[in-house]
């Protein structure tokens, strides 16, 4: 499959990663506030490695985490996209939707706008039947985005993240789902 290199929303460009995204991306991933629901902030080297893995996912699957750019300023503000879930769980195999935005771009509706655009790609272009999302139980801002784009909490499927230690405070995760039919209802509801 040809990779889907770019998507567009009203205010955002979801595009391929450029080498010059690294400084802003590394700064975002080093911000303790941005990373508070992840095990640890990332070093510049870890951020560069993550971009490499994201590019590899695009090469392998034709989709992935797109770099987010504001149309009005050309500023890199984070990422949003779709990934094959990379661990075993009762709900896998699955494609997840995810996002991460730099703090100065929070509260402006960009995460929901970009996530909505990625969902449209998942159902229209990739013809997926379902998309999942998950986050640690305490991450209410991400859960609000999940709800804003029409996802439903599958409370009976909440789980302990297998890549985190049994006593890790972020191990408990909530699972959200949306099917193509639910997405179409949201569109035409």
C-alpha angles and dihedrals in degrees: 000000000000110000116253098237102180143018129181137209130179095279105011143065115210101201146157119285120265126202090243090062091074100085094052092039093049091048090051093048091048092054108106091209093054091046099041092113093048127076093256144340114269129245119231089259092051090049091051090049090051091054087052091053091047090053089048091053090054090050092049102038106020093239138058143129109338121209110247119228127180110234094212097055106013087235120155105234106171138283141293130179154101129297139178104248105255101211141052117265137144090266097049143140088058144131115242131201119220144168143186124188133188111256096246089062097051121115095027098099095252095125093054093043093051093042091051089052091050091049090052088053091048094054103030103036105021094036092220118172095213143006125203133200130191140179140163113291093248095055098098095159091061091044088054089055090049090053092044091058092050101262120148127221109243092203094176088060099051107133148185110257106245094212093061125076117260092250096043112127091224096049097101109085135185120221125217126187139190126184127206089252092052090048091051090049089052089051095049099027 
